[in-house]
Amino acid sequence: MIEVRLAVSPSEVAADAVDQLRVHAEVINRGEETVDTQLVASALYVDGQRNFPWGMAIANGARDAREHALPPGERVSADRVLGRALVSEPGEHEVVLEVAGVRSPPAKVTVTPL
C-alpha cells in the first residue's frame, strides 16, 4: 500500500507571479513488499479537473530509480515547476495527486488578483 502526499508552493501567489508555482509529490511505501509506484503515470487534478500538463512534466526531468522498485518504509519524491500550467485564475484552488489509484489529501493554492 502506498501513501501519496502533495504540496504546492508557494501556497499563496499574486496573479502576476504564478510562474513560480511548484508541485512537490511524494509517494511512501506503507506496505511490506517492494512496489512500483507508477508515479510517472500519475494524474494531477485542479479543482476536480485533470491537469494534462502534469503528465508531460512528471514524465520529464530527474527520476529516482526507486520509483519502479520502492522498498517498504521508503519514499520517493518529485518536484516540478508548473507555473501557469497549474493555475492562472485568481481564487482558491484545490490540487490533488492520484498515484496508482491512491489520492493525496488536497493541497490549496490561492492566486490573489492584481
C-alpha positions as CSV (number, residue, x, y, z in Angstrom):
1,M,0.0,0.0,0.0
2,I,1.2,3.5,-0.8
3,E,0.6,6.9,0.7
4,V,0.5,9.9,-1.6
5,R,1.4,13.4,-0.4
6,L,1.3,16.7,-2.3
7,A,2.4,20.2,-1.7
8,V,2.1,23.3,-3.9
9,S,4.5,26.2,-3.2
10,P,4.1,29.0,-2.7
11,S,0.6,28.3,-1.3
12,E,-0.3,32.0,-2.0
13,V,0.8,33.9,-5.0
14,A,-0.1,37.1,-6.9
15,A,-1.6,36.6,-10.3
16,D,1.5,38.1,-12.0
17,A,3.8,35.7,-10.2
18,V,2.1,32.3,-10.9
19,D,5.1,31.2,-13.0
20,Q,6.7,30.3,-9.6
21,L,4.2,27.6,-8.8
22,R,5.9,24.3,-8.0
23,V,4.4,20.9,-7.3
24,H,6.1,18.6,-4.8
25,A,4.8,15.0,-5.0
26,E,5.8,12.3,-2.5
27,V,5.0,8.6,-2.5
28,I,5.6,6.4,0.6
29,N,5.5,2.6,0.6
30,R,3.5,1.7,3.7
31,G,3.3,-1.9,2.7
32,E,5.6,-4.9,3.4
33,E,6.5,-5.6,-0.3
34,T,8.6,-3.6,-2.8
35,V,6.2,-1.7,-5.1
36,D,6.3,0.1,-8.5
37,T,4.9,3.5,-7.5
38,Q,3.7,4.3,-11.1
39,L,4.5,7.9,-10.3
40,V,5.3,8.6,-14.0
41,A,1.6,7.6,-14.8
42,S,0.1,9.7,-12.0
43,A,-2.7,12.2,-12.6
44,L,-3.0,15.7,-11.1
45,Y,-6.4,17.3,-10.6
46,V,-7.0,21.1,-10.1
47,D,-10.5,22.0,-8.9
48,G,-11.6,18.5,-9.9
49,Q,-10.4,18.7,-13.5
50,R,-7.4,16.7,-14.8
51,N,-4.3,18.8,-15.3
52,F,-2.8,17.5,-18.6
53,P,0.5,19.4,-18.4
54,W,1.3,17.4,-15.3
55,G,1.7,14.2,-17.5
56,M,4.4,15.8,-19.6
57,A,6.1,17.4,-16.5
58,I,6.2,14.2,-14.5
59,A,7.4,12.2,-17.5
60,N,10.4,14.5,-18.0
61,G,13.1,15.6,-15.6
62,A,15.1,13.9,-12.9
63,R,13.9,10.5,-11.8
64,D,14.6,8.4,-8.7
65,A,15.4,4.9,-9.8
66,R,13.4,3.6,-6.7
67,E,10.1,4.8,-8.3
68,H,9.9,1.4,-10.0
69,A,11.0,-0.6,-7.0
70,L,10.3,1.3,-3.8
71,P,11.2,-0.8,-0.7
72,P,8.9,-0.9,2.3
73,G,9.1,2.2,4.5
74,E,10.9,4.3,1.9
75,R,9.7,7.3,-0.1
76,V,10.4,8.9,-3.4
77,S,9.6,12.5,-4.4
78,A,9.4,14.6,-7.5
79,D,9.4,18.4,-7.8
80,R,8.1,20.1,-10.9
81,V,7.5,23.7,-11.8
82,L,4.2,24.1,-13.5
83,G,3.6,27.8,-13.2
84,R,0.6,28.9,-15.3
85,A,0.1,25.4,-16.4
86,L,-1.1,24.6,-12.9
87,V,-3.4,27.6,-12.3
88,S,-3.7,31.2,-13.6
89,E,-7.1,32.4,-12.5
90,P,-7.4,34.3,-9.2
91,G,-9.1,32.5,-6.3
92,E,-8.5,29.5,-4.1
93,H,-7.7,26.3,-5.9
94,E,-7.6,22.7,-4.7
95,V,-5.0,20.3,-6.1
96,V,-5.0,16.5,-5.7
97,L,-2.5,14.0,-7.0
98,E,-3.6,10.4,-7.8
99,V,-0.9,7.7,-8.0
100,A,-1.9,4.1,-8.7
101,G,-5.4,4.8,-7.7
102,V,-4.5,6.5,-4.4
103,R,-5.3,10.1,-3.9
104,S,-3.4,12.7,-1.9
105,P,-5.1,14.9,0.6
106,P,-5.9,18.2,-1.2
107,A,-3.3,21.0,-1.3
108,K,-4.6,24.5,-1.5
109,V,-3.1,27.3,-3.6
110,T,-4.5,30.9,-3.6
111,V,-3.9,33.2,-6.5
112,T,-4.5,36.8,-5.5
113,P,-5.7,39.3,-8.1
114,L,-3.5,42.2,-9.2
